[in-house]
Amino acid sequence: MYKLLALILFSLGTPQLQAQDLIDIYRLAVEQDAEFRIAESEYLASRESLPIASSLRKPQIDFGASLIRNDAESTIGPFTDNTSNEIGYSINLTQTIYNAENRATIDAAGASVTQARAELEVAQQDLILRVTESYFRILASQDVLELPGLRKPLLHVSSNRHKNASK
């Protein structure tokens, strides 16, 4: 809360960061507020879990290769060398038609994304509330500080009107 208040005071008082209105203050707060950034990061992270879980429905491709080399020497009879090479390749494509565990994993990932989105929206509304409360509190305190300086001219105008009315 105090960080947000300091951010607003800083933005109102610094010429290069002079915020013109509440929207500018809110944009600064979105960039700087740790609570909102945490909720946003958690949402983005949970959003990545859905495509990973959904990949369980996609076909799986396995590729394999092998090379077998046989060297055989005969010590009986005529000396012969027998060398043979066997090369093998395999490709397997599998597609799961129905797997309840995979379905539960995908549903859980979807629920996690929905929950993270709701938490992000709550964090955004909380940030809006904190920014507006701080903004209007600062404006009210500025009015209180400026009010004594305005009273003298107003009293002077009021006394001049009173004098003119009594003539």
C-alpha positions as CSV (number, residue, x, y, z in Angstrom):
1,M,0.0,0.0,0.0
2,Y,2.8,2.4,0.9
3,K,4.7,1.5,-2.2
4,L,1.7,2.4,-4.3
5,L,1.2,5.7,-2.4
6,A,4.9,6.5,-3.0
7,L,4.6,5.6,-6.7
8,I,1.6,8.0,-7.0
9,L,3.3,10.8,-5.1
10,F,6.5,10.3,-7.1
11,S,4.6,10.4,-10.4
12,L,2.7,13.5,-9.4
13,G,5.8,15.3,-8.2
14,T,8.4,14.4,-10.8
15,P,8.3,16.5,-14.0
16,Q,9.5,13.8,-16.4
17,L,7.0,11.3,-14.9
18,Q,4.2,13.8,-14.5
19,A,1.1,11.8,-14.7
20,Q,-1.8,13.7,-16.2
21,D,-4.7,11.7,-14.9
22,L,-5.8,8.5,-13.2
23,I,-5.3,6.4,-16.2
24,D,-1.6,7.3,-16.4
25,I,-1.2,6.5,-12.7
26,Y,-2.9,3.1,-13.3
27,R,-0.6,2.3,-16.2
28,L,2.4,3.1,-14.0
29,A,1.0,0.9,-11.2
30,V,0.4,-2.0,-13.6
31,E,4.1,-1.9,-14.6
32,Q,5.4,-1.5,-11.0
33,D,2.9,-3.4,-8.7
34,A,4.4,-6.6,-7.4
35,E,1.1,-8.3,-6.5
36,F,-0.3,-7.7,-9.9
37,R,2.9,-8.9,-11.6
38,I,2.9,-12.1,-9.6
39,A,-0.7,-12.8,-10.5
40,E,0.0,-12.1,-14.2
41,S,3.1,-14.4,-14.1
42,E,1.1,-17.2,-12.5
43,Y,-1.6,-16.8,-15.1
44,L,0.9,-17.0,-18.0
45,A,2.6,-20.0,-16.4
46,S,-0.7,-21.9,-15.9
47,R,-1.7,-21.0,-19.5
48,E,1.3,-22.9,-20.7
49,S,0.2,-26.1,-19.0
50,L,-2.9,-26.5,-21.2
51,P,-1.1,-27.1,-24.5
52,I,1.3,-29.5,-22.7
53,A,-1.7,-31.4,-21.3
54,S,-3.5,-31.3,-24.6
55,S,-0.5,-32.9,-26.3
56,L,-1.6,-36.2,-24.7
57,R,-4.4,-36.4,-27.3
58,K,-2.0,-36.1,-30.2
59,P,-0.4,-39.0,-32.0
60,Q,2.9,-40.2,-30.7
61,I,5.7,-41.1,-33.2
62,D,8.7,-43.2,-32.3
63,F,11.7,-43.7,-34.6
64,G,14.4,-46.3,-34.1
65,A,17.4,-47.5,-35.9
66,S,19.8,-50.3,-35.3
67,L,23.1,-51.7,-36.7
68,I,24.3,-55.2,-35.9
69,R,27.7,-56.3,-37.1
70,N,28.7,-59.9,-36.8
71,D,32.4,-61.0,-37.2
72,A,33.0,-64.7,-37.2
73,E,36.2,-66.5,-37.8
74,S,36.5,-70.2,-38.3
75,T,39.3,-72.0,-36.7
76,I,38.4,-75.4,-37.9
77,G,38.9,-76.3,-41.5
78,P,39.6,-73.7,-44.0
79,F,40.0,-70.3,-42.4
80,T,37.2,-68.2,-43.4
81,D,36.0,-64.8,-42.2
82,N,32.3,-64.3,-42.2
83,T,31.3,-60.7,-41.6
84,S,27.7,-59.6,-41.8
85,N,25.9,-56.4,-41.2
86,E,22.3,-56.1,-40.3
87,I,20.6,-52.6,-40.5
88,G,17.2,-52.0,-39.1
89,Y,14.8,-49.1,-39.0
90,S,11.5,-48.8,-37.3
91,I,8.8,-46.1,-37.1
92,N,5.8,-46.5,-34.7
93,L,2.8,-44.2,-34.8
94,T,0.3,-44.6,-32.0
95,Q,-2.9,-42.7,-31.3
96,T,-4.8,-43.1,-28.1
97,I,-8.5,-43.1,-28.8
98,Y,-9.7,-42.8,-25.2
99,N,-7.7,-42.5,-21.9
100,A,-9.6,-41.3,-18.8
101,E,-6.4,-40.3,-17.1
102,N,-5.3,-38.1,-20.0
103,R,-8.8,-36.6,-20.1
104,A,-8.6,-35.8,-16.3
105,T,-5.2,-34.2,-16.8
106,I,-6.5,-32.0,-19.6
107,D,-9.5,-31.0,-17.6
108,A,-7.3,-30.2,-14.5
109,A,-5.1,-28.0,-16.7
110,G,-8.1,-26.2,-18.1
111,A,-9.5,-25.6,-14.5
112,S,-6.0,-24.3,-13.5
113,V,-6.0,-21.8,-16.3
114,T,-9.6,-20.7,-15.4
115,Q,-8.6,-20.3,-11.8
116,A,-5.5,-18.3,-12.6
117,R,-7.5,-16.1,-15.0
118,A,-9.9,-15.3,-12.2
119,E,-7.1,-14.6,-9.7
120,L,-5.6,-12.2,-12.3
121,E,-8.9,-10.4,-12.7
122,V,-9.2,-10.1,-8.9
123,A,-5.6,-8.7,-8.7
124,Q,-6.4,-6.3,-11.4
125,Q,-9.6,-5.1,-9.7
126,D,-7.7,-4.8,-6.4
127,L,-5.0,-2.7,-8.1
128,I,-7.7,-0.5,-9.6
129,L,-9.2,0.0,-6.2
130,R,-5.9,0.7,-4.5
131,V,-4.8,3.1,-7.2
132,T,-8.1,5.1,-7.2
133,E,-8.2,5.2,-3.4
134,S,-4.6,6.5,-3.2
135,Y,-5.1,8.9,-6.1
136,F,-8.2,10.5,-4.6
137,R,-6.6,10.6,-1.1
138,I,-3.7,12.5,-2.5
139,L,-5.9,14.9,-4.4
140,A,-7.9,15.5,-1.3
141,S,-4.7,16.2,0.7
142,Q,-3.5,18.5,-2.0
143,D,-6.8,20.4,-1.8
144,V,-6.4,20.7,2.0
145,L,-2.9,22.0,1.6
146,E,-4.0,24.5,-1.1
147,L,-7.1,25.7,0.7
148,P,-5.4,28.0,3.2
149,G,-3.7,29.8,0.3
150,L,-7.1,30.3,-1.4
151,R,-8.9,31.6,1.7
152,K,-7.1,34.9,1.7
153,P,-8.1,35.9,-1.8
154,L,-11.6,34.6,-1.3
155,L,-11.9,36.6,2.0
156,H,-10.6,39.6,0.2
157,V,-13.1,39.3,-2.6
158,S,-15.9,38.6,-0.1
159,S,-15.0,41.6,2.0
160,N,-14.9,43.8,-1.2
161,R,-18.4,42.6,-2.2
162,H,-19.6,43.3,1.3
163,K,-18.1,46.8,1.2
164,N,-19.6,47.4,-2.3
165,A,-23.0,46.1,-1.1
166,S,-23.1,48.4,1.9
167,K,-22.4,51.6,-0.2
